Amino acid sequence: MGRALRILFAVAALLGGVHSLFAAEDTALTRGTAITDPDLLRKLDQNDTLTISRLLAPERNADVPLTTDLMLASLPQLKAILPAIDAEFDRYIARYKAAYPTEAIGVGEGFDAQLFDRANLKSPDTRFVLAGIVNRMDRAYVAEESCGEIRLIYRLARFESRPDGGKTATRLPMTLNLVMKAGDPRQTDAKGKLVTCAEVARRWLDNGDWQGLIGSRVPPYDAMLDRIETNIQVSVAPKSALHDFRSDYLLKVFKYDAATKRFEESTLENQIDRDRIFADNDLRRDFRDWLLAPNHLREFDRGTVLIPEKFLAKAAVVPTPAGLDASALQPAFGMMQGEGNGDPVFTDGDVVGALKQAAARGVEMQNIRSVAGFQRRLNDVTCAGCHQTRGIGGFHFPGVDWLADKPSNSAIVPASPHFFGDQLRRRDILTAFAAGKRPDFSRGFASRPQTRGSPELAGTEYQDGWGAHCSLQDAGSGSPDRSFTSWSCANGLTCQAAAASRRIGMCFIKTR
């Protein structure tokens, strides 16, 4: 539990008791796993308690708020972010013009594709506001000594003066996640006792004495920083003769370097670099052999695989909306069918053979039981593929718009169906940590939550209720696919085709 959460819990106590920290949550699903209450987030942000600039520069004068232009330009930790984003924009524009030479792309109205205005990142009228805090101790398998992660999620907003002297605030389509380690093996409480992963989990799950953190000795602040993740809606293009309506999103990651004390451009976790792999036969072969090895295939099936950096990309441009079929999604598109004149990275025979080999060695698959299951996991284990799964306007956690007097419908719900559907699994892992047990870090497909046998999601859109993703084969459109046999609908609903997909539909009311 790092400095940021120590401050958070101290402030929660000052705001009327620790119990209010979670009692005001707008859904029981996030109890103990996320902070989404807009009133609390507003207080934490406006009190300058959990702003990015306060966390990265605690010594600064709080009377001088750091707007986006000052923050990105004056904080040395963030110096690499703007140049990297600018370079990605330039590459994106060049690719777009090559793909659609008859369409105009630029900032503002009058263009066929409207770009995100990068001037917002260099403006004294914008800043990042706190949109949510999410516990991700379910990611402790990445580095067990850190107990997983705590994510502070910020949304870019523009502030403009009104004639009456007040200000209007407009949220912009960009989020920034400051990812911190949930714990540190050197951290002790006020009594000199080590703060274990179990203790961190208990403090999130319980309504106990959070003030035990106040005044506790913590490790150097730098030790808690891990990375920054950015997500920008880079362009919006209406339907045309060349393409359907689409919004493209740019995903970037900046890893914290303790030696330089800066966030440096990094690869995205499990984001397969399709272009490099297709261009290099040796790299293609190495990736196929690495992923299909029984021990890696098992981790891939469980959703806990960590693909080596040599196969990964430093950016992802993700189009939405996406179809329900895995073959249409990024980044697996072409990996199973081939791209251009190139051979596929994985043939059906490769996958079937690898599954048989794993079974012969006693490796039991939980999710991947077919070629289609392999292809779907090839998508949702990546940043881009998960991004395309049941998001809200290209984001999984936009947060409630506490800046607006009357939030728009899209801002009333703080997170996507994928986010809410995964909360039971995450809470189950916190409960195991709190009890001193070894958690089960495995997860199901992003489209269907893994509920650990709990009936809490039954009949909801997250599992088998109206709008849930389901197996069309189970509805009689073909032979059941073993990877999706559990994707059924609740009583009174039937699986119906909702897009151009051969396997996956959505649960809707029976018409007859």
Secondary structure, DSSP 8 states (H G I E B T S, - for coil): --HHHHHHHHHHHHTT-TTHHHHT-S-GGGTTTEE--HHHHHHHHHTTSS-HHHHH-TTS-TTS---HHHHHHH-GGGTTHHHHHHHHHHHHHHHHHHH-TTS-EESSTTSSEEE--GGGGG-TTEEEEEEEEEEEGGGTTT-GGGTSEEEEEEEEEEEEE-TTS-EEEEEEEEEEEEEEES--TT-B-TTS-B--HHHHHHHHH--S-GGGGTT-----GGGGEEEEEEEEEEEEE---SS---EEEEEEEEEEEETTTTEEEEE--TT-B-HHHHHH-HHHHHHHHHHHHSHHHHHHHHHT-----GGGB-S-EEEEES--SSGGGSTTTTTTTT-STTS--SS-HHHHHHHHHHHHHTT---SS--SHHHHHHHHHHTSHHHHHTSS-BTTBS-----TTSSS--HHHHS-S-HHHHHTHHHHHHHHHHHHTT---------TTS---TT-STTTTSTTTTSTT-EEETGGGTTSS--GGGTT----TTEEEE--SS-SSEEEEEE---
